[in-house]
Amino acid sequence: MSLKIDMEFRDSFKRISEMEKDLPPDVLLRLYAYYKQAVKGDTFNVNKDESDLRNAFKFNAWVQLKGMSEEEAKQEYINLASEILK
């Protein structure tokens, strides 16, 4: 994996985290899915204690990215974050 992408990903995550309360739910869901795919890949897991509707949406958004490489997910996260941070 590219060190440049890793650094951009971490920077984007940090900057987005500071403003996440101001973002609409659909954007947060996309960011969440890209983040999970970037750090976990196709290793899907559900915490049985977190079976509420919100977590079901989050899990579904992540599963829809099945097969996307971790590097591609990082790049998509960076791209979306860049759009938001303009």
OpenMM code with the backbone's topology and positions (N, CA, C; nanometers):
from openmm import Vec3, app, unit

residues = "MET SER LEU LYS ILE ASP MET GLU PHE ARG ASP SER PHE LYS ARG ILE SER GLU MET GLU LYS ASP LEU PRO PRO ASP VAL LEU LEU ARG LEU TYR ALA TYR TYR LYS GLN ALA VAL LYS GLY ASP THR PHE ASN VAL ASN LYS ASP GLU SER ASP LEU ARG ASN ALA PHE LYS PHE ASN ALA TRP VAL GLN LEU LYS GLY MET SER GLU GLU GLU ALA LYS GLN GLU TYR ILE ASN LEU ALA SER GLU ILE LEU LYS".split()
positions = [
    Vec3(0.0823, -0.1189, 0.0000),
    Vec3(0.0000, 0.0000, 0.0000),
    Vec3(0.0864, 0.1247, 0.0000),
    Vec3(0.0341, 0.2257, -0.0582),
    Vec3(0.1067, 0.3504, -0.0727),
    Vec3(0.1106, 0.4275, 0.0592),
    Vec3(0.2284, 0.4685, 0.0955),
    Vec3(0.2454, 0.5490, 0.2171),
    Vec3(0.1724, 0.6831, 0.2033),
    Vec3(0.1734, 0.7394, 0.0817),
    Vec3(0.1053, 0.8667, 0.0568),
    Vec3(-0.0446, 0.8540, 0.0834),
    Vec3(-0.1053, 0.7474, 0.0341),
    Vec3(-0.2496, 0.7265, 0.0557),
    Vec3(-0.2784, 0.7070, 0.2037),
    Vec3(-0.1924, 0.6311, 0.2725),
    Vec3(-0.2110, 0.6099, 0.4166),
    Vec3(-0.2089, 0.7429, 0.4919),
    Vec3(-0.1159, 0.8287, 0.4570),
    Vec3(-0.1050, 0.9577, 0.5253),
    Vec3(-0.2258, 1.0462, 0.4932),
    Vec3(-0.2670, 1.0498, 0.3672),
    Vec3(-0.3843, 1.1288, 0.3290),
    Vec3(-0.5101, 1.0759, 0.3974),
    Vec3(-0.5212, 0.9433, 0.4066),
    Vec3(-0.6366, 0.8805, 0.4703),
    Vec3(-0.6451, 0.9207, 0.6173),
    Vec3(-0.5343, 0.9107, 0.6879),
    Vec3(-0.5318, 0.9487, 0.8303),
    Vec3(-0.5647, 1.0965, 0.8486),
    Vec3(-0.5091, 1.1806, 0.7620),
    Vec3(-0.5367, 1.3244, 0.7710),
    Vec3(-0.6840, 1.3527, 0.7431),
    Vec3(-0.7383, 1.2897, 0.6399),
    Vec3(-0.8797, 1.3090, 0.6056),
    Vec3(-0.9692, 1.2632, 0.7194),
    Vec3(-0.9376, 1.1468, 0.7767),
    Vec3(-1.0164, 1.0943, 0.8879),
    Vec3(-1.0158, 1.1913, 1.0055),
    Vec3(-0.8991, 1.2434, 1.0374),
    Vec3(-0.8872, 1.3368, 1.1501),
    Vec3(-0.9702, 1.4626, 1.1250),
    Vec3(-0.9601, 1.5177, 1.0051),
    Vec3(-1.0319, 1.6424, 0.9732),
    Vec3(-1.1834, 1.6203, 0.9701),
    Vec3(-1.2265, 1.5076, 0.9137),
    Vec3(-1.3700, 1.4779, 0.9074),
    Vec3(-1.4245, 1.4519, 1.0473),
    Vec3(-1.3479, 1.3840, 1.1303),
    Vec3(-1.3915, 1.3522, 1.2669),
    Vec3(-1.4234, 1.4782, 1.3462),
    Vec3(-1.3516, 1.5853, 1.3175),
    Vec3(-1.3725, 1.7114, 1.3883),
    Vec3(-1.5033, 1.7788, 1.3503),
    Vec3(-1.5612, 1.7403, 1.2367),
    Vec3(-1.6835, 1.8065, 1.1918),
    Vec3(-1.7992, 1.7099, 1.1682),
    Vec3(-1.7864, 1.5875, 1.2141),
    Vec3(-1.8863, 1.4860, 1.1817),
    Vec3(-2.0268, 1.5196, 1.2317),
    Vec3(-2.0387, 1.5972, 1.3378),
    Vec3(-2.1716, 1.6335, 1.3889),
    Vec3(-2.2481, 1.7230, 1.2924),
    Vec3(-2.1763, 1.7872, 1.2012),
    Vec3(-2.2385, 1.8791, 1.1060),
    Vec3(-2.2736, 1.8127, 0.9723),
    Vec3(-2.2434, 1.6850, 0.9573),
    Vec3(-2.2648, 1.6172, 0.8294),
    Vec3(-2.3978, 1.5423, 0.8267),
    Vec3(-2.4616, 1.5372, 0.7100),
    Vec3(-2.5888, 1.4648, 0.6978),
    Vec3(-2.5671, 1.3130, 0.7127),
    Vec3(-2.6699, 1.2422, 0.7592),
    Vec3(-2.6577, 1.0981, 0.7841),
    Vec3(-2.6130, 1.0162, 0.6624),
    Vec3(-2.6589, 1.0511, 0.5418),
    Vec3(-2.6203, 0.9721, 0.4246),
    Vec3(-2.4713, 0.9853, 0.3952),
    Vec3(-2.4149, 1.1020, 0.4186),
    Vec3(-2.2718, 1.1231, 0.3979),
    Vec3(-2.1928, 1.0488, 0.5053),
    Vec3(-2.2403, 1.0562, 0.6287),
    Vec3(-2.1744, 0.9824, 0.7373),
    Vec3(-2.1730, 0.8322, 0.7094),
    Vec3(-2.2814, 0.7821, 0.6532),
    Vec3(-2.2901, 0.6395, 0.6210),
    Vec3(-2.1865, 0.6010, 0.5159),
    Vec3(-2.1719, 0.6833, 0.4143),
    Vec3(-2.0723, 0.6554, 0.3104),
    Vec3(-1.9315, 0.6603, 0.3674),
    Vec3(-1.9046, 0.7623, 0.4493),
    Vec3(-1.7726, 0.7727, 0.5123),
    Vec3(-1.7452, 0.6518, 0.6003),
    Vec3(-1.8451, 0.6103, 0.6777),
    Vec3(-1.8312, 0.4944, 0.7653),
    Vec3(-1.7969, 0.3694, 0.6834),
    Vec3(-1.8722, 0.3475, 0.5752),
    Vec3(-1.8517, 0.2276, 0.4934),
    Vec3(-1.7118, 0.2267, 0.4325),
    Vec3(-1.6684, 0.3390, 0.3771),
    Vec3(-1.5334, 0.3457, 0.3201),
    Vec3(-1.4277, 0.3233, 0.4284),
    Vec3(-1.4487, 0.3813, 0.5454),
    Vec3(-1.3529, 0.3645, 0.6551),
    Vec3(-1.3424, 0.2173, 0.6959),
    Vec3(-1.4586, 0.1548, 0.7178),
    Vec3(-1.4569, 0.0146, 0.7603),
    Vec3(-1.3918, -0.0746, 0.6548),
    Vec3(-1.4224, -0.0500, 0.5272),
    Vec3(-1.3632, -0.1301, 0.4209),
    Vec3(-1.2128, -0.1061, 0.4137),
    Vec3(-1.1710, 0.0165, 0.4397),
    Vec3(-1.0288, 0.0509, 0.4355),
    Vec3(-0.9504, -0.0158, 0.5481),
    Vec3(-1.0105, -0.0284, 0.6656),
    Vec3(-0.9359, -0.0840, 0.7792),
    Vec3(-0.9656, -0.2306, 0.8072),
    Vec3(-1.0823, -0.2800, 0.7644),
    Vec3(-1.1199, -0.4187, 0.7925),
    Vec3(-1.1322, -0.5043, 0.6665),
    Vec3(-1.1491, -0.4409, 0.5506),
    Vec3(-1.1689, -0.5174, 0.4276),
    Vec3(-1.3002, -0.5938, 0.4330),
    Vec3(-1.3000, -0.7123, 0.3765),
    Vec3(-1.4211, -0.7946, 0.3722),
    Vec3(-1.4413, -0.8795, 0.4976),
    Vec3(-1.3788, -0.8417, 0.6072),
    Vec3(-1.3935, -0.9134, 0.7337),
    Vec3(-1.5126, -0.8562, 0.8094),
    Vec3(-1.6314, -0.8923, 0.7647),
    Vec3(-1.7534, -0.8370, 0.8221),
    Vec3(-1.7855, -0.9047, 0.9544),
    Vec3(-1.8250, -0.8235, 1.0517),
    Vec3(-1.8695, -0.8780, 1.1798),
    Vec3(-1.9744, -0.7857, 1.2397),
    Vec3(-2.0650, -0.8441, 1.3131),
    Vec3(-2.1722, -0.7685, 1.3772),
    Vec3(-2.1646, -0.7960, 1.5262),
    Vec3(-2.1656, -0.6899, 1.6034),
    Vec3(-2.1695, -0.7039, 1.7475),
    Vec3(-2.3150, -0.7313, 1.7872),
    Vec3(-2.3394, -0.8429, 1.8513),
    Vec3(-2.4773, -0.8810, 1.8867),
    Vec3(-2.5450, -0.7783, 1.9765),
    Vec3(-2.4665, -0.7018, 2.0500),
    Vec3(-2.5234, -0.5985, 2.1374),
    Vec3(-2.5650, -0.4749, 2.0580),
    Vec3(-2.5223, -0.4671, 1.9337),
    Vec3(-2.5512, -0.3498, 1.8521),
    Vec3(-2.6436, -0.3861, 1.7366),
    Vec3(-2.7590, -0.4412, 1.7675),
    Vec3(-2.8493, -0.4875, 1.6627),
    Vec3(-2.9611, -0.3875, 1.6343),
    Vec3(-2.9399, -0.2615, 1.6675),
    Vec3(-3.0435, -0.1616, 1.6411),
    Vec3(-3.0436, -0.1192, 1.4936),
    Vec3(-3.1417, -0.0423, 1.4560),
    Vec3(-3.1596, -0.0028, 1.3168),
    Vec3(-3.0419, 0.0785, 1.2639),
    Vec3(-2.9904, 0.1684, 1.3432),
    Vec3(-2.8768, 0.2515, 1.3004),
    Vec3(-2.7574, 0.1647, 1.2619),
    Vec3(-2.7257, 0.0686, 1.3455),
    Vec3(-2.6128, -0.0192, 1.3164),
    Vec3(-2.6409, -0.1113, 1.1982),
    Vec3(-2.7667, -0.1464, 1.1772),
    Vec3(-2.8025, -0.2273, 1.0606),
    Vec3(-2.7746, -0.1494, 0.9322),
    Vec3(-2.8068, -0.0201, 0.9313),
    Vec3(-2.7773, 0.0639, 0.8147),
    Vec3(-2.6263, 0.0744, 0.7926),
    Vec3(-2.5517, 0.0929, 0.9007),
    Vec3(-2.4071, 0.1029, 0.8899),
    Vec3(-2.3475, -0.0265, 0.8344),
    Vec3(-2.3927, -0.1390, 0.8873),
    Vec3(-2.3416, -0.2677, 0.8412),
    Vec3(-2.3763, -0.2896, 0.6941),
    Vec3(-2.4992, -0.2572, 0.6554),
    Vec3(-2.5421, -0.2737, 0.5168),
    Vec3(-2.4576, -0.1874, 0.4222),
    Vec3(-2.4281, -0.0650, 0.4613),
    Vec3(-2.3462, 0.0239, 0.3781),
    Vec3(-2.2067, -0.0354, 0.3587),
    Vec3(-2.1530, -0.0944, 0.4633),
    Vec3(-2.0194, -0.1547, 0.4569),
    Vec3(-2.0213, -0.2784, 0.3667),
    Vec3(-2.1201, -0.3660, 0.3844),
    Vec3(-2.1285, -0.4894, 0.3068),
    Vec3(-2.1404, -0.4594, 0.1571),
    Vec3(-2.2025, -0.3479, 0.1225),
    Vec3(-2.2171, -0.3124, -0.0186),
    Vec3(-2.0828, -0.2847, -0.0862),
    Vec3(-1.9789, -0.2650, -0.0084),
    Vec3(-1.8453, -0.2412, -0.0637),
    Vec3(-1.7627, -0.3692, -0.0739),
    Vec3(-1.8260, -0.4828, -0.0507),
    Vec3(-1.7552, -0.6108, -0.0547),
    Vec3(-1.6747, -0.6226, -0.1842),
    Vec3(-1.5505, -0.6620, -0.1703),
    Vec3(-1.4636, -0.6805, -0.2850),
    Vec3(-1.3788, -0.5585, -0.3178),
    Vec3(-1.4131, -0.4436, -0.2619),
    Vec3(-1.3325, -0.3233, -0.2853),
    Vec3(-1.2023, -0.3380, -0.2068),
    Vec3(-1.0905, -0.3083, -0.2704),
    Vec3(-0.9623, -0.3198, -0.2013),
    Vec3(-0.9523, -0.2143, -0.0909),
    Vec3(-0.8683, -0.2413, 0.0060),
    Vec3(-0.8504, -0.1465, 0.1155),
    Vec3(-0.7934, -0.0144, 0.0635),
    Vec3(-0.7033, -0.0220, -0.0332),
    Vec3(-0.6452, 0.1002, -0.0892),
    Vec3(-0.7505, 0.1810, -0.1656),
    Vec3(-0.8352, 0.1123, -0.2417),
    Vec3(-0.9420, 0.1818, -0.3140),
    Vec3(-1.0401, 0.2475, -0.2163),
    Vec3(-1.0724, 0.1786, -0.1078),
    Vec3(-1.1631, 0.2344, -0.0073),
    Vec3(-1.1012, 0.3582, 0.0573),
    Vec3(-0.9710, 0.3533, 0.0840),
    Vec3(-0.9038, 0.4714, 0.1398),
    Vec3(-0.9120, 0.5872, 0.0417),
    Vec3(-0.8886, 0.5588, -0.0868),
    Vec3(-0.8931, 0.6649, -0.1874),
    Vec3(-1.0339, 0.7234, -0.1988),
    Vec3(-1.1360, 0.6378, -0.1927),
    Vec3(-1.2741, 0.6869, -0.1993),
    Vec3(-1.3070, 0.7721, -0.0768),
    Vec3(-1.2585, 0.7320, 0.0390),
    Vec3(-1.2776, 0.8114, 0.1613),
    Vec3(-1.2119, 0.9487, 0.1441),
    Vec3(-1.0889, 0.9481, 0.0952),
    Vec3(-1.0150, 1.0737, 0.0730),
    Vec3(-1.0916, 1.1621, -0.0256),
    Vec3(-1.1407, 1.1034, -0.1341),
    Vec3(-1.2137, 1.1804, -0.2350),
    Vec3(-1.3391, 1.2445, -0.1760),
    Vec3(-1.4165, 1.1664, -0.1019),
    Vec3(-1.5385, 1.2190, -0.0403),
    Vec3(-1.5056, 1.3270, 0.0626),
    Vec3(-1.4051, 1.3012, 0.1435),
    Vec3(-1.3631, 1.3992, 0.2445),
    Vec3(-1.3203, 1.5300, 0.1773),
    Vec3(-1.2488, 1.5191, 0.0666),
    Vec3(-1.2042, 1.6385, -0.0057),
    Vec3(-1.3218, 1.7203, -0.0547),
    Vec3(-1.4258, 1.6535, -0.1048),
    Vec3(-1.5467, 1.7234, -0.1492),
    Vec3(-1.6112, 1.7987, -0.0332),
    Vec3(-1.6177, 1.7338, 0.0817),
    Vec3(-1.6804, 1.7928, 0.1998),
    Vec3(-1.5990, 1.9109, 0.2518),
    Vec3(-1.4692, 1.8981, 0.2502),
    Vec3(-1.3803, 1.9975, 0.3114),
    Vec3(-1.3499, 2.1174, 0.2215),
    Vec3(-1.4019, 2.1189, 0.1015),
    Vec3(-1.3740, 2.2334, 0.0109),
    Vec3(-1.4207, 2.3626, 0.0720),
] * unit.nanometer
topology = app.Topology()
chain = topology.addChain("A")
for resn in residues:
    res = topology.addResidue(resn, chain)
    for name in ("N", "CA", "C"):
        topology.addAtom(name, app.Element.getBySymbol(name[0]), res)
